[in-house]
């Protein structure tokens, strides 16, 4: 039920390695992830659900190299300091066999640091705080926007995120709570920039993602678990010249999920409810 018949064959591959070292009051980890994929992407005119004339024939090739490291040190009893970083290099290569002028390639590089504190005031209870940078390069569906030749000049999406929270369990109660605030630059969004341009992908200037994520589970009887998950999502533009401080489309501001589960002697029964507690623009 879409505008054309899409026929894609993808091959993905990867390899990884990791080394861990533990000392009396510290631990270190160093790792490398290698990955890639190739997609033979074809499209045809949709003739009653069958393939008609070919309209697109292209190869999409992606390569990813990720090098990361992290160190943890116990400064006092129950308190750890965490520092780490991740270097990422991503390449995108697009070969259009029907229209060579659309072919293009590009590469994206970034280093993302992370700093954190982890405090354990009691057994099975943790309090944490983190400051980290994230990085997300555009995908082929965002880079290739016909009839623009080559790649659309998109930048990678970057963000600094601060979070604080707690997780743990006590008696019959288990919880996980996090409050976060992310300052995003160049967020990859689909929105109209003019009456003659439908909603393809552009880099927004500055956006804000902040909210609360809460999960609570209560063991009410032997084998019976009552779970609750709540999310507060406040995503919006920041001083955009057109949209000001308007909220971003996508998620409702309030989301709730509840589940009552019985699991015993190989029998599993569960009833759940999902509640979008407020409207959302789409």
Residue pairs with C-beta under 8 A, 6 or more apart in sequence:
2 46
3 46
4 43
4 44
4 45
4 46
4 55
5 43
5 44
5 45
5 46
5 49
5 50
5 51
5 52
6 41
6 42
6 43
7 41
7 42
7 43
7 44
7 51
8 39
8 40
8 41
8 42
9 39
9 40
10 37
10 38
10 39
10 40
11 37
11 38
11 39
12 35
12 36
12 37
13 35
13 36
13 37
14 33
14 34
14 35
14 36
15 33
15 34
15 35
16 31
16 32
16 33
16 34
17 31
17 32
18 29
18 30
18 31
18 32
19 29
19 30
19 31
20 27
20 28
20 29
21 27
21 28
21 29
25 73
25 74
26 71
26 72
26 73
26 74
27 71
27 72
28 69
28 70
28 71
28 72
29 68
29 69
29 70
29 71
30 68
30 69
31 67
31 68
31 69
32 65
32 66
32 67
32 68
33 64
33 65
33 66
33 68
34 64
34 65
34 66
35 63
35 64
35 66
36 61
36 62
36 63
36 64
37 61
37 62
38 59
38 60
38 61
38 62
39 59
39 60
39 61
39 140
40 59
41 56
41 57
41 58
41 59
41 60
42 54
42 56
42 57
42 58
43 54
43 55
43 56
44 51
44 52
44 53
44 54
44 55
45 51
45 52
45 53
45 55
46 52
54 98
55 98
56 96
56 98
57 96
57 97
57 98
58 94
58 95
58 96
58 97
58 98
58 102
58 144
59 93
59 94
59 95
59 97
60 92
60 93
60 94
60 140
61 91
61 92
61 93
61 94
61 95
62 90
62 91
62 92
62 93
62 140
63 90
63 91
64 88
64 89
64 90
65 88
65 89
65 90
66 86
66 87
66 88
67 86
67 87
68 84
68 85
68 86
68 87
69 84
69 85
70 82
70 83
70 84
70 85
70 114
71 82
71 83
71 84
72 80
72 81
72 82
72 118
73 80
73 81
74 80
75 81
78 119
78 120
78 121
79 117
79 118
79 119
79 120
80 117
80 118
80 119
81 116
81 117
82 114
82 115
82 116
82 117
82 118
82 130
83 113
83 114
83 115
83 116
84 113
84 114
85 111
85 112
85 113
85 114
86 111
86 112
86 114
87 109
87 110
87 111
87 112
88 108
88 109
88 110
88 111
88 112
88 135
89 107
89 108
89 109
90 107
90 108
90 109
90 137
91 105
91 106
91 107
91 108
92 105
92 106
92 107
92 108
92 137
92 138
92 140
92 143
92 151
93 104
93 105
94 102
94 103
94 104
94 105
94 140
94 143
94 144
94 151
95 103
96 102
96 103
101 149
101 150
102 144
102 146
102 149
102 150
103 150
104 143
104 150
104 151
106 143
106 151
108 137
108 156
110 135
110 156
110 158
112 132
112 133
112 134
112 135
113 132
113 133
114 130
114 131
114 132
114 133
115 130
115 131
115 132
116 128
116 129
116 130
116 131
116 132
117 128
117 129
117 130
118 126
118 127
118 128
119 126
119 127
119 128
120 126
120 127
121 127
122 168
124 168
124 169
124 170
125 166
125 167
125 168
125 169
125 170
126 166
126 167
126 168
127 165
127 166
128 163
128 164
128 165
128 166
128 167
129 162
129 163
129 164
129 165
130 161
130 162
130 163
130 164
131 160
131 161
131 162
132 160
132 161
133 158
133 159
133 160
133 161
134 158
134 159
134 161
134 182
135 156
135 157
135 158
136 156
136 157
136 158
136 188
137 156
137 157
138 154
138 156
138 157
138 188
138 201
141 201
142 152
142 154
142 188
142 200
142 201
143 151
143 152
143 154
144 151
144 152
145 152
145 200
145 201
152 200
152 201
154 188
154 201
154 202
154 203
155 186
155 203
156 186
157 184
157 185
157 186
157 187
157 188
157 203
158 184
158 185
158 186
159 182
159 183
159 184
159 185
159 187
159 209
160 182
160 183
161 180
161 181
161 182
161 183
161 209
162 180
162 181
162 182
163 178
163 179
163 180
163 181
164 178
164 179
165 176
165 177
165 178
165 179
165 213
166 175
166 176
166 177
167 175
167 176
167 177
168 174
168 175
169 175
172 218
172 219
172 220
173 216
173 217
173 218
173 219
174 216
174 217
175 214
175 215
175 216
175 217
176 213
176 214
176 215
177 212
177 213
177 214
177 215
178 212
178 213
178 214
179 211
179 212
180 209
180 210
180 211
180 212
180 213
181 208
181 209
181 210
182 208
182 209
182 210
183 206
183 208
183 238
184 204
184 206
184 207
184 208
184 209
185 205
185 206
186 203
186 204
186 205
187 203
187 204
187 207
188 201
188 202
188 203
189 201
189 202
189 203
189 204
189 207
189 248
190 199
190 200
190 201
190 202
191 199
191 202
191 204
191 243
191 249
192 198
192 199
193 202
193 242
204 237
204 240
205 237
205 238
205 239
205 240
205 241
206 237
206 238
206 239
206 240
207 235
207 236
207 237
207 238
207 248
208 234
208 235
208 236
208 237
208 238
209 233
209 234
209 235
210 234
210 235
211 231
211 232
211 233
211 234
211 235
212 230
212 231
212 232
213 230
213 231
214 228
214 229
214 230
214 231
215 227
215 228
215 229
215 230
216 227
216 228
217 225
217 226
217 227
217 228
218 225
218 226
218 227
219 225
219 226
220 226
222 264
223 262
223 263
223 264
224 260
224 261
224 262
225 260
225 261
225 263
226 258
226 259
226 260
226 261
227 257
227 258
227 259
227 260
227 261
228 256
228 257
228 258
229 256
229 257
229 258
230 254
230 255
230 256
231 251
231 254
231 255
231 256
232 253
232 254
233 251
233 252
233 253
233 254
233 255
234 247
234 253
235 247
235 248
235 250
235 251
236 245
236 246
236 247
236 248
237 243
237 244
237 245
237 246
237 248
238 245
239 245
240 246
247 253
247 281
249 280
249 281
249 282
250 280
250 281
250 282
251 280
252 276
252 277
252 278
252 279
252 280
253 277
253 278
253 280
254 276
254 277
254 278
255 274
255 275
255 276
255 277
256 273
256 274
256 275
256 277
257 272
257 273
257 274
257 275
258 272
258 273
258 275
259 270
259 271
259 272
259 273
260 270
260 271
260 272
261 268
261 269
261 270
262 268
262 269
262 270
263 269
